[in-house]
Amino acid sequence: MPDSYGKRQRRNVKARKAAAKEQRRLARHERRSARAAGLHVDPPGVGEDDEDPRFPPSDEGAEASGAYPAPPEA
């Protein structure tokens, strides 16, 4: 069942989206104020998690992907 099915669910989704929008607006205002004061401000997303949420880390690691060749057995 989708999130937007029914009046109560639609109201909850709208409220959640409005809260997220307000948080983004406040963060934008803080960055603009800091830049106006002459402070260095990183763009949004810089310095956060280095991992891309679209590509979750695999359990295999670099060894299984072939990035590091296995040492020769003697």
N, C-alpha and C positions, 0 to 999 in steps of 0.2 A: 504494500500500500504506500503510495507516495506521501511525502511530508505535507503536501498542499491539499490533501483530501479532507474536506470538512471545514466548517467555520473556525472551530477552535484551533485546529492545526494551522490553518492559514494565518490566524492572528498570531500564533506563537512564532511561525516562520517570519512573518513581517517584523515582529518585535525583535527577534534575533538579528535579522538583517539590519534593522535600524540601529541597534546597539553597535554592531560591527562598523557600520558607516560612521557613527559618531566617534568611535575610537580612532578610526583612520583620520577623520577630520581634526581631532585633537592632536594626534601625532604630527600631522602636516603643519598645524599651527605652531607646535613646539619647534619643529625643524626650521620653519621660516623665521621664527623669533631668534633662534640661535644663530642662524646665518646673518640676520640683520645686526646682531651684536658682534659679529666678526669671528664667531667660533666655527671650527671645522666640524661639519656634520656629514656623516656617511649617509649615502642614499638608503632607502628602506631595503632590507634584505641582505645588506652587507654586514658581515660579522656574525650572522646567525649560523644555524647549522650548515655545515659544508655539504651535507648529503642532500641530494635532490629527492624530494618526496615522491617523484614519479618513478624513481628507481630505488626500491628498498635494498638494503645491503643483503647480499646472499650469504648463506651459511658456508659456502664452499671456500671462500677466500681466494687470494691471489694464486695460490699454488694450483688449485684445480682449474683455473682459467687458462693456464699456460703462460702466465706472465713471468713466472720464474721457472726455468727448466730444473728438473730434478737432478740432483748431483749423481754422477756416475757411480755405480756400485763397483767396489773392488773385490 
